[in-house]
Amino acid sequence: MMAVCFHPHALERLAERGATENEIRATVELGEQFPAKFGRTGFRRNFPFDNEWGGKYR
């Protein structure tokens, strides 16, 4: 299991993106990894969101 540390800016962006800390941890631990810019590793994972977001039901 990886240690996941959040930068203060990342914590601020969680609410803007409709994500939770637990979802981010699960994404890093269990999600798909892909190469990102500057030699970094990106992570992605889809979660169900049965609610309104940005004025639309998603």
C-alpha positions as protocol buffer text, in pm:
chain_id: "A"
residue {
  index: 1
  type: MET
  ca { x: 0 y: 0 z: 0 }
}
residue {
  index: 2
  type: MET
  ca { x: 129 y: 348 z: -90 }
}
residue {
  index: 3
  type: ALA
  ca { x: 142 y: 638 z: 151 }
}
residue {
  index: 4
  type: VAL
  ca { x: -73 y: 919 z: 11 }
}
residue {
  index: 5
  type: CYS
  ca { x: 10 y: 1270 z: 131 }
}
residue {
  index: 6
  type: PHE
  ca { x: -206 y: 1564 z: 23 }
}
residue {
  index: 7
  type: HIS
  ca { x: -65 y: 1905 z: -64 }
}
residue {
  index: 8
  type: PRO
  ca { x: -282 y: 2185 z: 82 }
}
residue {
  index: 9
  type: HIS
  ca { x: -368 y: 2303 z: -272 }
}
residue {
  index: 10
  type: ALA
  ca { x: -485 y: 1951 z: -363 }
}
residue {
  index: 11
  type: LEU
  ca { x: -714 y: 1944 z: -60 }
}
residue {
  index: 12
  type: GLU
  ca { x: -870 y: 2273 z: -174 }
}
residue {
  index: 13
  type: ARG
  ca { x: -932 y: 2130 z: -521 }
}
residue {
  index: 14
  type: LEU
  ca { x: -1108 y: 1816 z: -391 }
}
residue {
  index: 15
  type: ALA
  ca { x: -1436 y: 1998 z: -333 }
}
residue {
  index: 16
  type: GLU
  ca { x: -1414 y: 2178 z: -669 }
}
residue {
  index: 17
  type: ARG
  ca { x: -1378 y: 1842 z: -842 }
}
residue {
  index: 18
  type: GLY
  ca { x: -1642 y: 1661 z: -638 }
}
residue {
  index: 19
  type: ALA
  ca { x: -1391 y: 1411 z: -495 }
}
residue {
  index: 20
  type: THR
  ca { x: -1319 y: 1282 z: -146 }
}
residue {
  index: 21
  type: GLU
  ca { x: -988 y: 1196 z: 17 }
}
residue {
  index: 22
  type: ASN
  ca { x: -1094 y: 829 z: 27 }
}
residue {
  index: 23
  type: GLU
  ca { x: -1162 y: 830 z: -348 }
}
residue {
  index: 24
  type: ILE
  ca { x: -818 y: 977 z: -416 }
}
residue {
  index: 25
  type: ARG
  ca { x: -650 y: 720 z: -193 }
}
residue {
  index: 26
  type: ALA
  ca { x: -838 y: 438 z: -369 }
}
residue {
  index: 27
  type: THR
  ca { x: -738 y: 580 z: -708 }
}
residue {
  index: 28
  type: VAL
  ca { x: -369 y: 590 z: -618 }
}
residue {
  index: 29
  type: GLU
  ca { x: -378 y: 245 z: -457 }
}
residue {
  index: 30
  type: LEU
  ca { x: -605 y: 61 z: -703 }
}
residue {
  index: 31
  type: GLY
  ca { x: -653 y: 279 z: -1011 }
}
residue {
  index: 32
  type: GLU
  ca { x: -495 y: 265 z: -1354 }
}
residue {
  index: 33
  type: GLN
  ca { x: -147 y: 418 z: -1375 }
}
residue {
  index: 34
  type: PHE
  ca { x: -26 y: 611 z: -1680 }
}
residue {
  index: 35
  type: PRO
  ca { x: 281 y: 819 z: -1768 }
}
residue {
  index: 36
  type: ALA
  ca { x: 228 y: 1192 z: -1713 }
}
residue {
  index: 37
  type: LYS
  ca { x: 430 y: 1506 z: -1793 }
}
residue {
  index: 38
  type: PHE
  ca { x: 769 y: 1572 z: -1641 }
}
residue {
  index: 39
  type: GLY
  ca { x: 837 y: 1205 z: -1563 }
}
residue {
  index: 40
  type: ARG
  ca { x: 546 y: 1180 z: -1324 }
}
residue {
  index: 41
  type: THR
  ca { x: 287 y: 904 z: -1288 }
}
residue {
  index: 42
  type: GLY
  ca { x: -83 y: 976 z: -1326 }
}
residue {
  index: 43
  type: PHE
  ca { x: -367 y: 771 z: -1182 }
}
residue {
  index: 44
  type: ARG
  ca { x: -727 y: 734 z: -1294 }
}
residue {
  index: 45
  type: ARG
  ca { x: -1034 y: 553 z: -1174 }
}
residue {
  index: 46
  type: ASN
  ca { x: -1407 y: 608 z: -1229 }
}
residue {
  index: 47
  type: PHE
  ca { x: -1652 y: 630 z: -942 }
}
residue {
  index: 48
  type: PRO
  ca { x: -2031 y: 636 z: -971 }
}
residue {
  index: 49
  type: PHE
  ca { x: -2182 y: 981 z: -920 }
}
residue {
  index: 50
  type: ASP
  ca { x: -2559 y: 966 z: -914 }
}
residue {
  index: 51
  type: ASN
  ca { x: -2628 y: 1335 z: -858 }
}
residue {
  index: 52
  type: GLU
  ca { x: -2633 y: 1680 z: -1017 }
}
residue {
  index: 53
  type: TRP
  ca { x: -2302 y: 1841 z: -1113 }
}
residue {
  index: 54
  type: GLY
  ca { x: -2258 y: 2166 z: -1303 }
}
residue {
  index: 55
  type: GLY
  ca { x: -2630 y: 2204 z: -1352 }
}
residue {
  index: 56
  type: LYS
  ca { x: -2668 y: 1860 z: -1513 }
}
residue {
  index: 57
  type: TYR
  ca { x: -2769 y: 1524 z: -1371 }
}
residue {
  index: 58
  type: ARG
  ca { x: -2481 y: 1280 z: -1414 }
}
